[in-house]
Amino acid sequence: MKTQLTAEESAKLIELGVSPERASESKSSVAYGNGARGIMKVPETPIFTLSDLVYKAWLSMLNRCYANHQKYPTYVDCSVCNDWLIYSNFKRWFENPENGYREGYALDKDILVKGNKTYSPTTCCFVPPYINSLLVNGSHRCGKYPKGVLRCKSGRFRAYHQRKSLGMFDTPEEAFYKYKSCRESHIKEIAQKAYNNNEILLPVFNALMKYNIDITD
């Protein structure tokens, strides 16, 4: 049964990337055509309250996985676990102090489980933005060569990290392993500082300290 939304609610839903027509089914609505069921009406709270942030985070997560692959092409194969398709379940996890949310933190799905494609309570964590971008800010592949490796005109291979040269090598594999060593050390250094400053939880710290850069990444 559909619920009539106010003009203000419809405008807010459009701002968050949700079709008011879909959302008007209220408690039994289907978000993004993927069977996501939950309370779809905009929370009747000021825009900057935690409740509103939770709702916006939930919609953003669904949007990445199911509604906008042109904007988020790397999310084509991603999904949300059945438990989190219900907004109230996601909200309960989000607001649990043990899960470490702080103002401005991001919901990350890739740190605890490398290559993870599913948003779920066991694969996601909250991290400050600079940690959230840490694992995606490494060097990009240069053609057919691994990350952190550039073929020079001389025919040799340069390893680099954060735009700094790490030396010249005879093979791309040798250059990559130099990059890998530097990159993993950098991740560990950032993780240690963040943990010492009480900015990340222990599971996040442990995952970062064990993070492995593969030549196929």
NUNU-587064 format. One line per 2 residues: number of its first residue (from 1); their letters; for each residue y, z, x of N, C-alpha, C. Coordinates in steps of 0.02 Angstrom, whole numbers, plus 32768, in hexadecimal, padded with zeros to 4 digits. Atoms other than C-alpha are relative to their C-alpha. Layout:
<sites>
NUM = a = Y:Z:X:Y:Z:X:Y:Z:X; ... .
</sites>
This chain:
<sites>
1 = mk = 7FC4:8000:802A:8000:8000:8000:803E:8000:802B; 7FC5:8006:7FD6:80A8:7FCD:8047:8035:8034:7FEE .
3 = tq = 7FC8:7FD2:8008:813A:8042:8060:8040:7FDB:800F; 7FC1:8023:7FF6:81EB:8001:804E:8027:8021:8038 .
5 = lt = 7FD9:7FE6:7FC8:824B:8015:80F0:804A:7FF8:7FF2; 7FB7:8005:8006:8305:8035:80F6:8018:7FCA:8031 .
7 = ae = 7FE3:8032:7FD2:8378:7FB7:814B:8003:801C:8047; 7FFC:7FE1:7FBE:838F:8033:81DA:7FBC:8001:8022 .
9 = es = 8043:7FFE:7FE4:82D4:8047:81F2:7FEA:7FBA:8015; 8013:8044:7FEF:82B9:7F8B:81EF:8023:7FE9:803F .
11 = ak = 7FDA:8014:7FC5:8343:7F70:826F:7FE4:8020:803E; 801B:7FDD:7FC7:82F8:7FF4:82E1:7FBC:7FE3:8015 .
13 = li = 8041:801E:7FF0:824B:7FA7:82D5:8008:7FBD:8023; 7FF3:8040:7FE0:8290:7EFC:8302:8016:800C:8048 .
15 = el = 7FE8:7FEF:7FBD:82E7:7F4C:8398:7FC5:8012:802D; 803A:7FEB:7FD9:8240:7F95:83D0:7FCA:7FCA:8004 .
17 = gv = 802F:8038:7FFA:81E7:7EEE:83BA:7FC9:7FFF:7FCC; 8033:7FFD:8035:8188:7F12:8318:8019:7FDD:7FC2 .
19 = sp = 7FEE:8022:803D:8187:7EA6:827D:8005:8033:7FC7; 7FF9:7FD1:8039:81CC:7F0C:81E8:7FCD:7FF1:7FC9 .
21 = er = 8031:8011:8034:8155:7EAB:8176:7FBD:8021:800F; 803F:7FDF:7FEE:80BE:7EEE:81D7:8008:804C:7FF9 .
23 = as = 7FF7:7FB8:7FFF:8108:7F9C:81E6:8006:801D:7FBB; 7FF4:7FE6:8043:812C:7FAB:812C:7FC1:8019:7FDE .
25 = es = 803E:7FE6:801C:8075:7FD3:810D:7FF6:804A:8010; 7FFE:7FB9:7FF2:809F:8081:814E:7FC1:801A:8021 .
27 = ks = 8036:7FDD:7FDF:800A:80F2:8174:7FC2:7FD6:800A; 803B:8029:7FF6:7F89:8069:8165:8011:7FBC:801C .
29 = sv = 7FE9:8041:7FE9:7FEB:7FDF:81B8:7FD8:7FE8:803D; 8022:801E:7FC8:7FA2:7F68:8239:8035:7FE6:8030 .
31 = ay = 7FCD:8013:7FD0:800E:7F59:82D4:7FE9:7FC6:802A; 800E:803B:7FD6:8012:7EB1:832C:7FBE:7FDE:7FEE .
33 = gn = 803C:8024:8016:7F7D:7E74:82C7:7FC2:8014:8026; 803A:7FED:7FD7:7F04:7ED5:8334:7FDE:8040:7FE6 .
35 = ga = 8022:7FC6:801D:7ECC:7F60:82BF:801C:8042:8017; 7FE3:7FC0:7FE9:7F41:7FE2:8309:801A:8025:7FC4 .
37 = rg = 7FEC:7FDA:803B:7F51:8066:8283:8023:8041:8013; 7FDB:7FC3:7FF3:7FCF:80F2:827F:803E:8002:7FD5 .
39 = im = 7FC3:7FFA:8026:8073:812C:8238:8033:7FD0:801D; 7FD8:8035:7FE4:80DF:8093:824D:804A:8006:7FF0 .
41 = kv = 7FB9:7FF9:800F:8184:80CD:8201:8023:8022:803B; 7FD9:7FE3:7FC9:820B:80F7:827F:8009:804A:7FF4 .
43 = pe = 7FF6:7FB7:8009:8211:81B4:829C:8046:8010:7FEA; 7FBF:7FEE:801A:829F:8204:823D:8020:8035:802D .
45 = tp = 7FE3:7FD3:7FCE:82E8:8252:82DA:8033:7FDA:8028; 7FCE:8023:7FD6:837B:822C:834E:7FDE:7FD5:8034 .
47 = if = 801F:8032:7FD5:835C:819B:83C4:7FE6:801B:8042; 8013:7FE9:7FBE:834D:8203:8462:7FD1:803D:7FFE .
49 = tl = 8030:7FC9:8002:82D0:8286:8426:7FBE:7FE9:801D; 8041:8010:7FE4:8223:828F:8474:7FD7:7FD7:7FCF .
51 = sd = 8028:8023:8032:81D5:8256:83D1:8010:7FB5:7FFF; 7FEC:8046:8000:8239:81B5:83D4:7FE9:7FDD:8040 .
53 = lv = 8018:801C:7FC1:820D:8199:848C:7FB5:7FF2:7FFD; 8048:800A:8006:8155:81AE:8464:7FF1:7FC3:7FD6 .
55 = yk = 800B:8039:802D:815E:8132:83D6:8011:7FBF:8022; 7FEC:803C:7FDD:81BA:80B4:8440:7FCE:7FEE:8037 .
57 = aw = 8032:800C:7FCC:813B:80C9:84CE:7FC1:7FE3:7FE1; 803C:8018:8022:80AD:80AC:8452:8008:7FB7:7FED .
59 = ls = 7FF3:8045:8014:80FC:800E:840D:8003:7FD1:803D; 7FFB:8028:7FC3:8122:7FCF:84BD:7FBB:7FF1:801C .
61 = ml = 8044:8008:7FE8:806D:7FE9:84EF:7FDB:7FCB:7FD6; 801F:8031:802C:802F:7F87:8457:801E:7FBB:800B .
63 = nr = 7FDE:803F:7FF6:80B0:7F01:8475:7FE7:7FDC:803F; 8018:801D:7FC2:8077:7EE5:8528:7FB9:7FE2:7FF8 .
65 = cy = 8046:8015:8006:7FC1:7ED7:84F6:7FF4:7FC9:7FCC; 8012:802A:8038:7FC9:7E77:8454:8035:7FD0:7FE5 .
67 = an = 7FCD:8025:8025:8070:7E2B:8426:8029:7FD0:802A; 7FCF:8027:7FDB:80CE:7DDD:84B6:7FE5:7FED:8045 .
69 = hq = 801D:8013:7FC1:8064:7D8C:853C:802A:7FCF:8028; 7FD1:802B:7FDA:80ED:7D11:8569:802D:802C:802B .
71 = ky = 7FD5:7FD2:7FDB:815A:7DA3:859D:7FD8:8029:8031; 802B:7FD7:7FD5:80C8:7E06:85E7:7FBE:7FDB:800F .
73 = pt = 803D:8027:7FF4:804B:7D84:8629:7FC8:8027:8024; 8033:7FDA:7FDC:7FF2:7E04:8697:7FD9:802E:7FD2 .
75 = yv = 8021:7FD4:8030:7FBF:7E62:85F9:7FD1:7FDA:7FD1; 8028:8029:802D:7F5A:7DD4:85AC:7FBC:8020:7FF0 .
77 = dc = 8042:7FE3:800B:7EB3:7E2E:85C2:8001:804C:7FF4; 7FFA:7FB8:8009:7EF5:7EDD:85A2:7FF7:8014:7FB7 .
79 = sv = 800B:7FE7:8044:7ECD:7F48:850A:8010:804B:7FFD; 7FF5:7FB8:800D:7EE9:7FF4:84BE:7FC0:801D:7FE3 .
81 = cn = 803E:7FE1:8019:7E56:8069:84A1:8008:8010:7FB5; 7FFE:7FF4:8048:7E27:8089:83EC:8025:8040:7FEE .
83 = dw = 7FE1:7FC0:800E:7E63:813C:83F5:804C:7FFA:7FFF; 7FB7:8007:7FFB:7F13:8108:8426:801C:7FCB:7FD1 .
85 = li = 7FE7:802C:8035:7F1E:8083:839F:801B:8029:7FC6; 7FE5:7FD1:8032:7F43:811A:8332:803A:8025:8020 .
87 = ys = 7FC3:7FE5:7FE2:7FF5:814F:8356:7FFD:804C:800A; 8002:7FB7:7FFB:7FD7:8208:8334:7FD6:8018:803B .
89 = nf = 8029:7FEE:7FC6:7F4F:820D:83BA:8026:7FF5:8041; 7FD8:800E:7FC5:7FBF:81BA:843A:8038:8034:8007 .
91 = kr = 7FC9:7FCF:7FFF:804E:8230:840C:7FE8:8044:8019; 801B:7FBF:7FEC:7FDF:82C9:8422:7FF3:8001:804C .
93 = wf = 800D:8005:7FB8:7FAA:828F:84D1:8042:7FFF:8026; 7FBF:8008:7FDF:805C:825F:8501:8024:8043:8006 .
95 = en = 7FDA:7FC2:8003:80A4:8308:84CF:7FDB:803C:801E; 8025:7FCB:7FE0:801C:836F:8523:801D:800E:8046 .
97 = pe = 7FE0:7FF2:7FBF:8074:83C7:85B6:7FD1:7FF5:803B; 8030:8008:7FC9:7FD5:83BB:861E:7FFC:7FB8:8019 .
99 = ng = 8002:8046:7FEC:7FE9:82FE:8624:803E:7FEB:8028; 7FCB:8009:7FCF:808B:830D:8684:803C:7FD6:7FEF .
101 = yr = 7FC4:8028:800F:810F:82AF:8622:8040:8026:8010; 7FBD:7FE7:7FF5:81C1:82C9:865D:8030:7FC8:7FEC .
103 = eg = 7FCF:8031:8015:8260:8274:8628:8006:7FC7:8034; 7FFA:803A:7FD4:8267:81C4:866F:7FBF:7FE8:801E .
105 = ya = 8040:8014:7FE3:81AF:81BE:86A1:7FE3:7FC4:7FDB; 8020:803C:801C:8147:8121:8684:7FB6:800D:7FF3 .
107 = ld = 8048:7FFE:800F:809B:810E:8636:7FDE:7FCC:802B; 8021:802E:7FD1:802C:80C1:86BD:7FB5:7FFD:7FF1 .
109 = kd = 8047:800A:800E:7F7E:8078:86A0:7FD8:7FEA:803D; 8022:801F:7FC6:7F55:8038:8750:7FF3:802F:803A .
111 = il = 8007:7FD5:7FC5:7F62:80CC:87C7:7FBE:8025:8001; 803D:7FD9:8001:7ED0:8138:8790:7FC2:7FD4:8008 .
113 = vk = 8038:802E:7FFD:7E5C:80A2:877F:801C:7FBB:8014; 7FE5:803F:7FE8:7E87:800A:87E9:7FE3:7FC5:7FD8 .
115 = gn = 8015:803A:8026:7E81:7F68:8787:7FF3:800E:7FB7; 800D:7FED:8045:7E76:7FC5:86E2:8026:7FD3:7FCF .
117 = kt = 7FE1:802A:8033:7E9B:7F5E:8646:8007:8022:7FBD; 8000:7FDD:8040:7E8E:7FE4:85C0:802C:803E:8002 .
119 = ys = 7FD8:7FC3:8008:7F10:8063:858A:7FD5:8034:7FDD; 8029:7FCC:801E:7EB3:8105:8568:8012:8044:801F .
121 = pt = 7FF0:7FBD:7FE4:7EBF:81C3:8585:7FE2:800B:8045; 8022:7FF5:7FBF:7E48:81B7:861A:8018:7FD1:8037 .
123 = tc = 7FEA:8031:7FCE:7E9B:8124:8670:804C:7FFF:800B; 7FB7:8002:7FFB:7F54:8145:8657:801D:8042:801A .
125 = cf = 7FDE:7FC5:7FE6:7FCF:81BC:86A6:804C:7FF4:7FFE; 7FB7:8005:7FFD:8089:81E1:86AD:8017:8007:8048 .
127 = vp = 7FE5:7FFF:7FBC:80E8:81BD:874D:804A:7FEE:7FFF; 7FBB:8016:7FFB:819D:81AC:8784:8002:7FB5:800D .
129 = py = 7FFC:804A:7FFA:81DA:80F6:8785:7FEF:7FE6:8046; 800D:801A:7FBD:81D2:80E4:8842:7FB5:8001:8012 .
131 = in = 8048:7FFF:7FF7:811A:8115:8840:7FE0:7FCA:7FD6; 801A:8033:802E:80FA:80A2:87AC:8004:7FBA:8020 .
133 = sl = 7FF8:8041:7FE1:813A:800F:8812:7FE3:7FFC:8046; 8017:7FFD:7FBA:80ED:8045:88B8:7FC8:7FCE:800E .
135 = lv = 803A:802A:7FF4:804B:7FE4:88A4:800B:7FB6:7FEF; 7FF1:8045:8011:809E:7F45:8865:8038:7FE4:802B .
137 = ng = 7FC8:8016:7FD7:8129:7F3C:88E5:7FEB:7FEB:8047; 8016:8016:7FBF:80BD:7F06:8977:800E:7FB6:8009 .
139 = sh = 7FF5:8047:7FF2:80C1:7E5A:89C5:7FD7:7FD5:7FD0; 8024:802F:802A:808F:7DC6:895A:7FD6:7FD1:802B .
141 = rc = 8027:8032:7FDC:800D:7D46:898A:802D:7FC5:8013; 7FDB:803B:7FE9:8054:7CB6:89EF:7FCF:7FC5:8001 .
143 = gk = 8031:8036:8005:7FEF:7C20:89B4:7FB9:801B:7FFF; 8047:7FED:8000:7F37:7C33:89DE:7FF2:803E:802A .
145 = yp = 800A:7FC8:7FD2:7F52:7CC4:8A56:8007:8043:7FDC; 7FFE:7FBE:8021:7F3C:7D7D:8A2D:8047:801C:7FFE .
147 = kg = 7FC0:7FDD:8002:7FCB:7DF1:8A02:8013:8018:8045; 7FE8:7FE7:7FC0:8037:7E1E:8A96:7FF3:7FD2:803A .
149 = vl = 8011:802F:7FCB:8005:7D83:8AF7:8027:7FBF:7FF7; 7FDA:803F:8001:8070:7CEC:8B22:7FEA:7FD4:803B .
151 = rc = 8012:802E:7FCA:8038:7C53:8B85:803F:7FE3:801E; 7FC5:8018:7FDC:80B7:7C23:8C08:7FF6:7FB8:8019 .
153 = ks = 8003:8044:7FE8:80DF:7B76:8C4E:7FD3:7FF9:803D; 802A:8000:7FC4:8082:7BA4:8CED:7FB6:7FFE:7FEF .
155 = gr = 8046:7FFD:8014:7FE1:7BB1:8C89:7FE4:8046:7FFF; 8016:7FBA:8001:7FD5:7C6C:8CA1:8019:8021:7FBF .
157 = fr = 7FF2:7FDF:8040:7FE9:7CEC:8C17:8028:8041:800B; 7FD6:7FC5:7FFB:806F:7D6F:8C00:7FEE:8031:7FC8 .
159 = ay = 8008:7FCB:8032:804D:7E14:8BA8:8044:801F:7FF3; 7FBF:7FE2:8010:80E0:7E60:8B4C:7FF9:8030:7FC5 .
161 = hq = 7FFE:7FCF:8036:8108:7EF1:8AD9:8048:8013:7FF4; 7FBB:7FF2:8013:81A9:7F0E:8A7B:8032:7FD9:802C .
163 = rk = 7FD6:8030:7FDB:81F6:7E78:8AD4:8005:800E:804B; 8000:7FF1:7FB9:81D0:7EC1:8B7E:7FC1:7FE3:8021 .
165 = sl = 8038:801D:7FDC:8162:7E66:8BFC:7FD5:8036:801F; 8030:7FD1:7FE3:80C5:7EC3:8C32:7FDC:7FE1:803C .
167 = gm = 8020:8020:7FC7:8095:7E47:8CBA:7FE0:7FBE:7FEF; 8020:8041:8007:8040:7DA0:8CD6:7FB5:8006:8010 .
169 = fd = 8049:7FFB:7FFA:7F83:7D83:8CC8:7FE2:7FBA:7FFF; 8022:8041:7FFC:7F06:7CF7:8CE5:7FE1:7FEB:7FBE .
171 = tp = 8020:8011:8040:7EB5:7D00:8C39:8023:8024:7FC7; 7FE2:7FDF:8039:7EF3:7D2A:8B89:7FDF:8043:7FF1 .
173 = ee = 8023:7FC1:800C:7E6E:7DB2:8B7F:801C:8038:802C; 7FE4:7FCE:7FD3:7EB2:7E0B:8C18:8045:8016:7FE9 .
175 = af = 7FBD:7FF0:8018:7F62:7E01:8BD3:7FFC:802B:7FC1; 8006:7FD9:803E:7F29:7E42:8B2A:7FEF:8048:800F .
177 = yk = 8015:7FBB:7FF4:7ED4:7EDB:8B71:8038:802A:8021; 7FC5:7FDD:7FE7:7F73:7F06:8BCF:802E:8013:7FC5 .
179 = yk = 7FD8:7FF3:803C:7FD3:7EF6:8B2B:7FE0:8038:7FD6; 8025:7FCE:8028:7F4D:7F5B:8ACF:800A:8046:801B .
181 = sc = 7FF7:7FBF:7FE1:7F5A:7FEA:8B4B:8046:801C:7FF4; 7FBA:7FEB:8009:8017:7FEF:8B3F:800E:8011:7FB7 .
183 = re = 7FF3:7FF6:8048:801A:7FDF:8A81:7FDF:803F:7FE6; 8022:7FC3:8017:7F99:8067:8A62:8020:803E:801C .
185 = sh = 7FDD:7FC6:7FE2:7FF3:80DC:8ADA:8041:800E:7FDA; 7FC1:7FF9:8026:8095:80BB:8A7C:7FF3:8021:7FBC .
187 = ik = 8011:7FE3:8041:8043:80E3:89D4:7FF0:804A:8008; 8012:7FBA:7FF4:7FFA:8185:8A1A:803F:802A:800F .
189 = ei = 7FC3:7FDC:7FEE:80A3:81B8:8A62:802A:800F:7FC1; 7FDA:7FF8:803E:80FB:819C:89BB:7FDE:8032:7FD2 .
191 = aq = 8026:7FD3:802C:8070:81F5:895C:8006:8049:8017; 7FFB:7FBC:7FE6:8077:828D:89CF:8044:801F:7FF1 .
193 = ka = 7FBD:7FE7:800F:8133:829E:89BA:8008:8010:7FB6; 7FFB:7FF5:8048:8127:828C:88FE:7FDA:803E:7FEA .
195 = yn = 8028:7FC5:8012:809E:830E:88F2:8020:8040:801A; 7FDE:7FC5:7FE4:80FA:8387:8965:803D:8013:7FD7 .
197 = nn = 7FC5:7FF4:8029:8192:8374:88F4:7FEF:800D:7FB7; 8018:7FF2:8044:8128:8397:885A:8013:7FCA:7FCE .
199 = ei = 7FEE:8037:802B:814C:82EB:8813:7FC4:7FDD:7FE1; 803D:801E:801B:8098:82B5:87F5:7FC9:8034:7FFC .
201 = ll = 8038:7FD3:8009:7FFA:830B:87BA:7FCA:7FF2:8035; 8035:8006:7FCD:7F63:8327:882B:7FD5:7FC2:7FF8 .
203 = pv = 802A:803D:8007:7EF8:829A:87DF:8025:7FC1:8018; 7FD8:8039:7FE9:7F86:821F:8801:8004:8000:804C .
205 = fn = 7FFD:7FF9:7FB7:7F9A:8260:88B3:7FBE:7FEA:8020; 8042:8011:7FE3:7EDF:8251:88D5:7FF2:7FB6:7FFC .
207 = al = 800C:8048:8008:7ED8:81A0:8890:8029:7FD8:8032; 7FD5:8023:7FD1:7F6A:8169:88FC:7FE8:8009:8048 .
209 = mk = 8018:7FF4:7FBC:7F22:81B9:8998:7FC0:7FD8:800F; 803E:8026:7FF7:7E7F:8159:897C:800A:7FB5:7FF2 .
211 = yn = 7FF5:8046:8016:7ED1:80B5:8948:7FEF:7FCF:8038; 8019:8030:7FD0:7E82:8021:899E:801D:7FBB:7FF3 .
213 = id = 7FE6:8044:8005:7ED7:7F7A:89BF:7FC9:7FD0:8015; 8035:8031:7FF2:7E56:7EEE:89B4:801D:7FBD:8013 .
215 = it = 7FE9:8042:7FEA:7E66:7E44:8A05:8004:7FCF:7FC6; 7FFF:802C:803B:7E47:7DF6:895A:8036:8012:7FCE .
217 = d = 7FCC:7FEA:802F:7ED6:7E53:8905:8036:7FCA:7FF9 .
</sites>
